[in-house]
Amino acid sequence: MNIETANRLLQYRKQAGFSQEELAEKIGVSRQAVSKWERSEASPDTDNLVMLAELYGVSLDEMLGLKTSKEESQEEPEEALPKKDEVHVSFKDGIHVNTKEGDRVNVSFKDGVHIVSKGEEKVHIIGDEKYYVDDKGEKHDIRPAYYFWLYMPFPVIITALFLGWGFSGIWGGWTTAWLIFFLVPVYYSLIEAIRDKNIGKFAFPVVAVGAYLSVGMFTHIWHPTWLILLTIPVFYCIVEGIKKLKNKE
């Protein structure tokens, strides 16, 4: 089962107000089976699909996201990809970039901002309507604070601090100043984890390794500080536990 259908089954269940256990009991399957359907790890058989459609009050085509021949005929044909990268810039029309890989960037006062990656719209800003699309195809509101922190030149700031630290000679100078670069992946992974509400995207291993090296280089105590690295599997056990709790909802 594709991820779009799995997400659709999840949304229909939540709209109907059923937990996974309640739905499983109604159609005579295990809760684990329902969970696998909604994670796109398995597909319900035909009988279960029919029961789900009847339970949710929708047609089988609607639940599976299938289009009728009439709907398909009304769709506009896909736009052919250019044979080479195209760039158009003007005061009247704005900025338009089309690449042969399918990426498009359109910026204008009239139509707003549209960023498309590989044929799928990722960022859309026009008037009061602002959202970005994640890897699962779900829309999320664009938070101004998120964009501020994302586009702040954090690597430039870290580089400046690295140079200042190195030239000053304090706390070991160049010998230890490079440790500050561990903050770059930590910073961006934290933003991504907050944006997608997924703690698993946080670069915790980088934090653990950075902490271990920092303690060792500043205090010269490498044992038993290596125990810090054991927090990495603990972190991912917690992440898996959170995922299982969410799947039960």
Steps between C-alpha positions, in 0.01 A plus 500: 500500500631845413547767764216718362245222551640424847466866600145502362404199714648674804305820432170314444544315830572819694207679336273212606632530856628142529815384674699225329364249754138606438537482123670160520213366713236631259646331192640191673876547468785563743611848605844419359343444157336844509829655611686336209240626251544857624880472488488366142661172613207283388177525301147400608339230287197568283245401767661731755513784248128463434422497874717808556327690219155412638607592853632842390208566264714548190541316173786257450644726228495800735672311777771373267536836326406358160375737228220424258567515128298823486714664768817381329388647168443837665854513637743728329788320325829503687732779404798370301838555662732745322797352318729746679483731802290811435526831690273799445538823701303822449346779710156421356489120521740441790751215520431162341744207497422162339758223503513187287485294823150632574586765760317832465518832684244771422507833684276795410289768668186370325525124558712485814776247560488140377789255542466161332745211541494209253147587390352520852412835659701551816443864599202716412461863614227722356303755699410355839539140382839362597603139535776250426461135402697232684639173363167323557311756291327657802455877523624701799467869579818699453608649830685833465722413798600174332612681186693757702705235680538285188638775279710669765866456385583270789806338332644848440452587867666175608793561263548849644496359854748230394742760362462722805555210734801373305678834470433587865676187622263456794386150611754332276463730197501320166544163672148505639322772301398257224258334746263791448412369152305217666233763568413539128330160442349518849347840423339401169382159619332667800309735267393206283392296803287789630356573155394139434425423868732202471770466768660223296634761256709665773873425454548360848803284404681821402418648841630190679823480298557876536445482876737203533778670302451831680523346847802294396691787341431754773546271801715223345268250664408249230392227738229449608361794296459260207179397680346812344491309169270240656226763512467472120317163496298616801388805303382290205320257731306800633428613143362155410289502815349836403425367149318198642291722728402716202405193294260394773311829478 
